[in-house]
Amino acid sequence: MSGPLKIAIVADSLALPRPADAGLVRYEETYPVLLRRMLCNAVPDREVLIAERGQRFRTMGSVLQDWTEIVEYRQPHFVVVHVGIVDCAPRIFSANERSRLERLRPALLRRAVLWAIRKLRPLLISARAQRVYTRLPDFETACRSVLERARESGVQHVIVVNILQPTAELESRSPGYIANHAAYNTVLRSVCADKDVVLLDYDRLVQQAGGTAAMTVDGMHPNPAGHHLLAQAICEAIAEKLQKYSVAC
């Protein structure tokens, strides 16, 4: 028996549970938890340790924010990077503008502004020329920086999960979302091929399983079936690498 099999997951809110008023996904239904169970069955002779760091609004540029704590201190065999939807989604406000709006007082004024924004969202997004949190060239630069840092940290295997295609309803609320999703996924394909990194095509798997609407609670965040699908795909990718590089792991 080898030492423990260690996996680190650096993700946005798609790896997290959801409260009842946001679709209800229980902690035990999330893909990091399911992945550990699946791996314990797939490699019963090894202890499986998973360090999950899901964070709301995490972009590719913030993946390295707590890299030292979650990766370099733990020295996992596999690092799963699951971000991108926050980067590419069309926005009315920049991240700094959104932060200022959240601090707007009195609360009644903030609620009134948010109500007006929701009503005018498609028009405002179109008028603001496809504003995003991370421009495409910056997304590519950040992705390359993450993979280079992984190499420097001695990570043996990196698995990058791609971005789900938004639903038609999300596209109607945020014009340009579908085109952005395709462009950012193209960057992921290019960078991962360059760096010999596993790119997990979660988007294709979801479309084959019934589409984004059927596998998410809101067009973005996986429902329990979507979490199970992703856990299974990651488990298979890890099992394949273990079989190929069993000596290294």
Secondary structure, 3 states (H helix, E strand, C coil): CCCCEEEEEEECHHHCCECHHHCCECHHHCHHHHHHHHHHHHCCCCCEEEEEEECCCCCHHHHHHHHHHHHHCCCCCEEEEECCHHHHCCECCCHHHHHHHHCCCCHHHHHHHHHHHHHHHHHHHHHCCCECCCCHHHHHHHHHHHHHHHHHCCCCEEEEECCCCCCHHHHHHCCCHHHHHHHHHHHHHHHHHHHCCEEECHHHHHHHCCCHHHHECCCCCECHHHHHHHHHHHHHHHHHHHHHCCCCC
